[in-house]
Amino acid sequence: MRLALVPTGAFTRDLKRMARRHVPLEPVEEVLDLIAENSEASLQALKAHHLMYMLQGYAAVYECHVGNAGDLLLVSHREGDAAYILRLGSHDQVLGRRGRY
């Protein structure tokens, strides 16, 4: 079952910031497609190739690495038939000094 992607305002700002910095957005689109697909194969691909895992202390909030950048993270939350895309950025930008998004 395909999930509807719901971007938050923070994600939209993060995406614009990445575009201004000329960060390639194709890997972000690839990860978003895998999240929306929501099949067993796509979840395995996210875990294997993008190091997706659930953040400790948050219910159903996932972090995954985007592309080969190493320090580009996408944080999402799954609820029902929707995936809320919360943040996009480096570890410091997304999680901050205290480890919160």
N, CA, C and O of each residue as an XYZ file, in Angstrom:
404
protein
N       0.843     -1.180      0.000
C       0.000      0.000      0.000
C       0.887      1.242      0.000
O       1.757      1.390      0.859
N       0.671      2.107     -0.938
C       1.471      3.324     -1.084
C       1.038      4.358     -0.049
O      -0.152      4.553      0.200
N       2.031      5.016      0.547
C       1.759      6.054      1.536
C       1.698      7.419      0.863
O       2.405      7.675     -0.111
N       0.851      8.287      1.388
C       0.824      9.676      0.941
C       1.942     10.415      1.665
O       2.080     10.291      2.881
N       2.742     11.182      0.927
C       3.814     11.960      1.536
C       3.283     13.333      1.918
O       2.709     14.039      1.089
N       3.479     13.708      3.182
C       3.008     14.993      3.688
C       4.222     15.770      4.193
O       4.717     15.490      5.284
N       4.714     16.746      3.414
C       5.873     17.512      3.868
C       5.469     18.553      4.910
O       4.415     19.179      4.801
N       6.315     18.729      5.915
C       6.077     19.769      6.915
C       6.723     21.067      6.437
O       7.499     21.070      5.482
N       6.398     22.154      7.101
C       7.010     23.439      6.770
C       8.516     23.416      6.950
O       9.249     23.988      6.144
N       8.981     22.756      8.003
C      10.425     22.664      8.253
C      11.120     21.916      7.119
O      12.203     22.312      6.690
N      10.505     20.832      6.628
C      11.096     20.081      5.518
C      11.151     20.945      4.263
O      12.151     20.925      3.546
N      10.099     21.698      3.990
C      10.071     22.563      2.812
C      11.192     23.592      2.879
O      11.861     23.845      1.877
N      11.403     24.189      4.053
C      12.503     25.141      4.229
C      13.854     24.453      4.038
O      14.751     24.996      3.393
N      13.990     23.255      4.603
C      15.236     22.500      4.456
C      15.519     22.187      2.989
O      16.659     22.294      2.537
N      14.487     21.804      2.252
C      14.639     21.465      0.835
C      15.079     22.690      0.032
O      15.943     22.584     -0.839
N      14.489     23.844      0.321
C      14.888     25.082     -0.362
C      16.336     25.426     -0.045
O      17.080     25.861     -0.924
N      16.739     25.232      1.212
C      18.119     25.511      1.613
C      19.081     24.605      0.844
O      20.127     25.063      0.384
N      18.736     23.325      0.702
C      19.586     22.390     -0.040
C      19.674     22.789     -1.516
O      20.742     22.687     -2.119
N      18.575     23.236     -2.093
C      18.575     23.656     -3.497
C      19.465     24.885     -3.685
O      20.188     24.976     -4.678
N      19.420     25.830     -2.742
C      20.277     27.020     -2.821
C      21.755     26.652     -2.737
O      22.602     27.321     -3.330
N      22.059     25.594     -2.003
C      23.453     25.149     -1.853
C      23.871     24.193     -2.973
O      24.965     23.629     -2.936
N      23.010     24.015     -3.954
C      23.268     23.168     -5.123
C      23.545     21.717     -4.745
O      24.350     21.038     -5.383
N      22.865     21.255     -3.699
C      22.942     19.841     -3.325
C      22.053     19.070     -4.293
O      20.898     19.451     -4.482
N      22.548     17.999     -4.913
C      21.702     17.223     -5.831
C      20.493     16.644     -5.092
O      20.642     16.006     -4.050
N      19.307     16.868     -5.636
C      18.081     16.438     -4.968
C      17.564     15.090     -5.468
O      16.583     14.576     -4.931
N      18.198     14.512     -6.480
C      17.757     13.210     -6.981
C      17.817     12.123     -5.906
O      16.885     11.325     -5.809
N      18.888     12.063     -5.089
C      18.897     11.050     -4.023
C      17.771     11.251     -3.003
O      17.262     10.281     -2.442
N      17.384     12.504     -2.763
C      16.274     12.786     -1.848
C      14.985     12.241     -2.446
O      14.186     11.618     -1.746
N      14.780     12.475     -3.740
C      13.586     11.965     -4.416
C      13.547     10.439     -4.386
O      12.482      9.844     -4.223
N      14.717      9.807     -4.544
C      14.788      8.345     -4.502
C      14.344      7.822     -3.137
O      13.574      6.864     -3.058
N      14.825      8.445     -2.069
C      14.447      8.019     -0.718
C      12.961      8.265     -0.482
O      12.283      7.422      0.105
N      12.449      9.406     -0.930
C      11.022      9.698     -0.765
C      10.164      8.674     -1.515
O       9.123      8.251     -1.011
N      10.594      8.277     -2.709
C       9.861      7.250     -3.463
C       9.845      5.921     -2.716
O       8.820      5.240     -2.675
N      10.984      5.552     -2.126
C      11.049      4.300     -1.366
C      10.148      4.358     -0.135
O       9.498      3.370      0.206
N      10.108      5.512      0.533
C       9.236      5.665      1.704
C       7.775      5.550      1.282
O       6.990      4.861      1.933
N       7.412      6.227      0.192
C       6.022      6.211     -0.272
C       5.600      4.826     -0.749
O       4.445      4.437     -0.575
N       6.524      4.081     -1.346
C       6.197      2.747     -1.862
C       5.730      1.815     -0.748
O       4.770      1.067     -0.929
N       6.393      1.854      0.389
C       5.976      1.135      1.596
C       5.797     -0.367      1.378
O       4.903     -0.977      1.964
N       6.633     -0.956      0.546
C       6.595     -2.412      0.361
C       7.732     -3.036      1.166
O       8.612     -2.335      1.666
N       7.701     -4.337      1.279
C       8.774     -5.032      2.005
C      10.121     -4.796      1.327
O      11.133     -4.595      1.999
N      10.130     -4.822     -0.006
C      11.373     -4.608     -0.755
C      11.905     -3.191     -0.557
O      13.110     -2.998     -0.401
N      11.011     -2.195     -0.564
C      11.465     -0.811     -0.391
C      11.979     -0.576      1.025
O      12.956      0.149      1.215
N      11.337     -1.179      2.017
C      11.814     -1.031      3.394
C      13.171     -1.699      3.576
O      14.027     -1.176      4.290
N      13.378     -2.854      2.936
C      14.684     -3.516      2.996
C      15.756     -2.661      2.320
O      16.883     -2.574      2.806
N      15.401     -2.031      1.197
C      16.352     -1.155      0.506
C      16.708      0.044      1.373
O      17.869      0.450      1.426
N      15.714      0.612      2.054
C      15.986      1.744      2.940
C      16.909      1.341      4.082
O      17.828      2.080      4.433
N      16.666      0.182      4.653
C      17.498     -0.277      5.770
C      18.910     -0.629      5.304
O      19.884     -0.318      5.990
N      19.024     -1.274      4.146
C      20.326     -1.738      3.672
C      21.173     -0.627      3.054
O      22.371     -0.536      3.323
N      20.555      0.217      2.229
C      21.322      1.201      1.474
C      21.281      2.603      2.066
O      22.134      3.430      1.744
N      20.320      2.879      2.913
C      20.179      4.228      3.460
C      20.209      4.245      4.983
O      19.932      5.273      5.601
N      20.542      3.125      5.581
C      20.706      3.016      7.038
C      19.508      3.566      7.807
O      19.678      4.279      8.796
N      18.298      3.236      7.354
C      17.095      3.711      8.029
C      16.901      2.974      9.353
O      17.039      1.752      9.422
N      16.584      3.719     10.384
C      16.265      3.121     11.677
C      15.354      4.061     12.449
O      15.270      5.253     12.153
N      14.674      3.504     13.443
C      13.757      4.289     14.262
C      14.559      5.046     15.320
O      15.445      4.480     15.959
N      14.242      6.328     15.499
C      14.921      7.125     16.516
C      14.450      6.710     17.901
O      13.254      6.525     18.126
N      15.371      6.568     18.809
C      15.020      6.192     20.173
C      14.289      7.346     20.845
O      14.656      8.509     20.681
N      13.263      7.013     21.595
C      12.512      8.018     22.324
C      11.376      8.644     21.543
O      10.634      9.461     22.089
N      11.219      8.281     20.273
C      10.150      8.822     19.438
C       9.365      7.656     18.848
O       9.954      6.674     18.396
N       8.059      7.761     18.850
C       7.215      6.691     18.310
C       7.107      6.842     16.796
O       6.631      7.863     16.299
N       7.545      5.831     16.074
C       7.413      5.749     14.612
C       8.091      6.901     13.874
O       7.635      7.295     12.801
N       9.176      7.448     14.433
C       9.964      8.472     13.750
C      11.244      7.803     13.263
O      11.985      7.206     14.044
N      11.489      7.913     11.958
C      12.618      7.233     11.331
C      13.615      8.238     10.780
O      13.248      9.321     10.325
N      14.879      7.856     10.831
C      15.954      8.641     10.241
C      16.626      7.772      9.195
O      16.861      6.587      9.431
N      16.936      8.345      8.047
C      17.714      7.585      7.072
C      18.687      8.515      6.366
O      18.431      9.709      6.211
N      19.803      7.947      5.945
C      20.843      8.689      5.248
C      20.480      8.769      3.774
O      19.992      7.802      3.190
N      20.723      9.927      3.180
C      20.363     10.171      1.789
C      21.620     10.090      0.934
O      22.608     10.774      1.199
N      21.575      9.258     -0.082
C      22.677      9.158     -1.035
C      23.994      8.783     -0.389
O      24.033      8.165      0.675
N      25.068      9.168     -1.051
C      26.403      8.871     -0.558
C      27.014     10.052      0.178
O      28.210     10.050      0.469
N      26.207     11.055      0.480
C      26.722     12.250      1.137
C      27.231     11.936      2.535
O      28.151     12.594      3.021
N      26.646     10.943      3.184
C      27.099     10.553      4.516
C      26.481     11.365      5.626
O      26.058     10.806      6.638
N      26.419     12.669      5.460
C      25.902     13.512      6.528
C      24.588     14.184      6.133
O      24.246     15.222      6.699
N      23.859     13.635      5.200
C      22.562     14.180      4.815
C      21.486     13.217      5.289
O      21.424     12.069      4.849
N      20.638     13.698      6.192
C      19.610     12.865      6.814
C      18.225     13.319      6.410
O      17.995     14.501      6.153
N      17.304     12.371      6.355
C      15.891     12.659      6.163
C      15.150     12.019      7.331
O      15.315     10.829      7.600
N      14.335     12.810      8.022
C      13.578     12.320      9.176
C      12.105     12.304      8.796
O      11.569     13.298      8.307
N      11.450     11.156      9.028
C      10.039     11.018      8.679
C       9.286     10.320      9.803
O       9.873      9.662     10.662
N       7.974     10.486      9.769
C       7.086      9.884     10.768
C       5.948      9.214     10.017
O       5.324      9.830      9.152
N       5.675      7.959     10.341
C       4.590      7.227      9.686
C       3.391      7.144     10.608
O       3.501      6.803     11.786
N       2.241      7.467     10.032
C       0.996      7.394     10.794
C      -0.133      7.059      9.830
O      -0.447      7.846      8.937
N      -0.732      5.912     10.008
C      -1.826      5.491      9.130
C      -1.360      5.323      7.698
O      -0.393      4.610      7.429
N      -2.046      5.981      6.782
C      -1.721      5.898      5.360
C      -0.851      7.055      4.896
O      -0.777      7.326      3.697
N      -0.191      7.744      5.824
C       0.615      8.910      5.476
C       2.007      8.810      6.088
O       2.203      8.242      7.162
N       2.959      9.379      5.370
C       4.319      9.531      5.882
C       4.599     11.027      5.941
O       4.647     11.695      4.908
N       4.779     11.542      7.129
C       5.074     12.953      7.329
C       6.581     13.140      7.226
O       7.343     12.532      7.978
N       7.004     13.976      6.299
C       8.426     14.219      6.088
C       8.788     15.427      6.947
O       8.371     16.550      6.665
N       9.569     15.183      8.001
C       9.807     16.189      9.028
C      10.990     17.102      8.741
O      10.845     18.324      8.788
N      12.155     16.540      8.444
C      13.359     17.359      8.284
C      14.289     16.759      7.244
O      14.201     15.575      6.917
N      15.184     17.598      6.730
C      16.233     17.195      5.800
C      17.439     18.061      6.080
O      17.332     19.288      6.088
N      18.588     17.446      6.311
C      19.806     18.223      6.547
C      20.890     17.379      7.181
O      20.784     16.155      7.259
N      21.937     18.055      7.632
C      23.042     17.362      8.292
C      22.612     16.946      9.698
O      21.550     17.345     10.176
N      23.449     16.142     10.353
C      23.142     15.723     11.719
C      22.917     16.939     12.617
O      21.951     16.975     13.379
N      23.799     17.931     12.532
C      23.673     19.115     13.382
C      22.406     19.907     13.068
O      21.732     20.383     13.982
N      22.079     20.052     11.790
C      20.893     20.812     11.407
C      19.613     20.113     11.831
O      18.675     20.756     12.303
N      19.575     18.806     11.664
C      18.348     18.054     11.924
C      18.186     17.734     13.401
O      17.130     17.979     13.985
N      19.222     17.193     13.995
C      19.118     16.739     15.380
C      19.605     17.770     16.384
O      19.253     17.692     17.561
N      20.394     18.718     15.954
C      20.902     19.737     16.860
C      21.901     19.167     17.846
O      22.284     18.000     17.759
N      22.306     19.978     18.755
C      23.302     19.555     19.740
C      22.743     18.559     20.735
O      23.481     17.736     21.276
N      21.459     18.626     20.977
C      20.857     17.747     21.977
C      20.230     16.501     21.379
O      19.639     15.697     22.100
N      20.352     16.332     20.078
C      19.831     15.125     19.453
C      18.338     15.139     19.218
O      17.701     14.086     19.201
N      17.768     16.325     19.035
C      16.326     16.433     18.754
C      16.127     17.012     17.377
O      16.939     17.804     16.899
N      15.051     16.614     16.745
C      14.742     17.196     15.447
C      13.817     18.353     15.675
O      13.408     19.015     14.721
